[in-house]
Amino acid sequence: MSDTKDAHPRFRELLDHHDGVDAGRRGARVAEHLDGGCGPCSEQVAALARLTASITDGPLERPPSAVLR
């Protein structure tokens, strides 16, 4: 992440934030950026949360046979 206040964190930094492994100054800057209301970055973190939840939920159910035809 650049030292510029308006710079967006890199995707890896957002991923580390989502995973809770973003300690130190870099993590604090990412948290401050997200707390500042950056929509695009907040959406990326929300998408990571949705992806993690869908993976955690396990395999999808098999579709009805009518759908498979």
C-alpha positions in Angstrom: 0.0 0.0 0.0 1.3 3.4 -0.9 1.9 6.0 1.9 -0.7 8.2 0.1 -3.8 8.3 2.2 -6.0 7.9 -0.9 -4.2 4.9 -2.3 -6.0 1.6 -2.3 -4.5 -1.5 -0.6 -3.3 -4.3 -2.9 -5.6 -7.3 -3.1 -3.1 -9.4 -1.0 -3.4 -6.8 1.8 -7.2 -7.0 1.7 -6.9 -10.8 1.8 -4.6 -10.6 4.8 -7.0 -8.3 6.5 -9.9 -10.7 5.8 -7.8 -13.6 7.2 -6.8 -11.6 10.3 -3.1 -11.8 9.6 -2.4 -8.1 8.9 -0.6 -7.0 12.0 1.5 -3.9 12.3 1.5 -0.6 10.4 0.4 -2.1 7.1 -2.6 -3.7 8.8 -3.5 -0.5 10.6 -3.4 1.4 7.3 -5.7 -1.2 5.6 -8.1 -1.0 8.5 -8.1 2.8 8.4 -8.7 2.7 4.7 -11.7 0.4 5.1 -13.0 2.3 8.1 -12.8 5.5 6.0 -15.6 4.0 3.8 -13.8 3.0 0.6 -16.6 1.3 -1.3 -14.5 -0.7 -3.8 -12.2 -2.1 -1.2 -15.0 -2.9 1.2 -16.8 -4.7 -1.6 -13.7 -6.8 -2.3 -13.5 -7.8 1.4 -17.2 -8.6 1.4 -16.7 -10.7 -1.7 -13.9 -12.6 0.1 -16.3 -13.2 3.0 -19.0 -14.5 0.7 -16.5 -16.8 -1.0 -15.1 -18.1 2.3 -18.7 -18.8 3.5 -19.6 -20.7 0.4 -16.5 -22.8 0.6 -17.1 -23.5 4.3 -20.7 -24.5 3.6 -19.5 -27.5 1.7 -20.4 -28.9 -1.7 -23.5 -27.7 -3.5 -26.6 -30.0 -3.7 -27.1 -31.9 -6.9 -29.6 -30.0 -9.1 -33.0 -31.7 -9.8 -32.9 -34.1 -12.7 -35.2 -31.9 -14.8 -32.5 -29.2 -14.7 -29.8 -31.6 -15.9 -31.6 -32.6 -19.1 
